[in-house]
Amino acid sequence: MQVEQVQFAQGRWHAPSQLDADWLLVFGASDAIAAPGLVDELRRRYPRAEVLGCSTAGEVLGTRVHDDSLAVTAIRFASTRVRIASLDLTPNASAVAAGEALALGLAGPGLRHVFVLCEGIHVNGSALIAGLLAALPPGVTVSGGLAADGVRMTTTAVLTAAGAGQHRIAAAGLYGDRIAIGHGSMGGWDPFGPERIITRAVGNVVYELDDQPALALYERYLGPHAPELPTSGLLFPLTVRAPDGGPAVTRTLLGIDRATGAIRFAGDMPVGHVARLMRANIDRLIDGASGAARACVARLGATAELALVVSCAGRRIVMGQRIEEELDALAEVLGPVPMAGFYANGELGPAGVVSCALHNQTMTATTLREI
């Protein structure tokens, strides 16, 4: 595997394109991803490559985070094949059905891994993953993330060879018996306050916690941060688990409805599950990045040739100027491997014995190597 990374910022490309790439990963600011002529320019620089990308809350190149740029990672495989499938969601479309359709679009012999990018405002990410996993063959791993637009939570875009789409889900399938995959995820947030039972919810919209209006209860805990909702919700995610135990997942707030007192989260919030607020501990967030990297190393069993990093926009807000410390923590464990990725509205990666789940406020990493 060969990897080349180039950046477009301040109106120019900061390195030449020299690799005859099979796959392009393109992460960037919303305006840059949606810019007219972007696909034509990428085709000029990399004529054979399959294109996949999205808008972000920060682009990762190596151990640095960039804004208002395009970060392009070009990959040439020795024998691995790559194919892109995509679809544009219609209003009220089933996320489960979309996941199943995406999986069917990638069906084929030798499929080993699926890297998914999805619009990041309206989709129910956990339902999408449920559909994908139901339709994929056993043993196929899945990772990826939900697009962002800084912390505005208004409009996101996913990029394919057809250009940028606001309501798009797209995925790259990697095929062949020589591609090895490692993946890991870990949060690092501290829970606080009592556990609450989700007593009324539909899909990813919660109306009541402990039979109380969800938004009013949430605002009481946020105190002075409440007027800044929904953005301030990135600082106070919920940890959610089944009442009989099992792995917990983190859910972040995507929107609120003051008329109904409801909160919309990035993934399913099942009635009867247990929810608890969390807040940041920066040192533990950095430890979480190290833990995600160690899980990658354990699963891959060899030195990686590329690391795909999807972390959360909320982590970036909390960590501020220390944000690159979590990338340094990854690099310390993974070694001198090219890293590419973005800060997202949701992260897709393993959760305990579950091969893939939707996370929020979590560091996820996927490592690749041809053997």
ABEGO torsion letter per residue (X at the ends): XBBBBBBBBGGBBABBBABBBABBBBBBBAAAAABBGAAAAAAAABAABBBBBBBBAEBBBEABBBBGBBBBBBBBBAABBBBBBBBBBBBGBBAAAAAAAAAAAABEBGBABBBBBBBAAABBAAAAAAAAAAABBBGBBBBEBBBBBEAAGABBBBBBAAEBBAABBBBBBBBEAABBBBBBBBBGBBBBEBBBBBABBBEABBABBGGBBAAAAAAAAAEAAAAAOAAAAAABBBBBBBAAEEBBBBBBBABBBAAAGBBBBABBBBBGBBBBBBBBBAAAAAAAAAAAAAAAAAAAGBBBABBBBBBBAAAAAAAEAAAAAAAAAAAAAAEBBBBBEBBBABBBBBBEABABBBBBGBBBBBBBBBX
